[in-house]
Amino acid sequence: MADRHRHPSRGIRIPDERWEAAKKKAEREGRTITEVVNEELEKYIKRPDRKKK
């Protein structure tokens, strides 16, 4: 992954069960967790803001 060396590492907290399940699924799809997280963050950024409750 070429982007690895151009972007800083980030620390986030994710429950172990969720991390392992996501890691296994990404591996089955031939992807990395970094690719999955970046794709989903991009979708999150682009969608309209939610109203505060």
Secondary structure, DSSP 8 states (H G I E B T S, - for coil): -GGGGTS--------HHHHHHHHHHHHHTT--HHHHHHHHHHHHHHS------
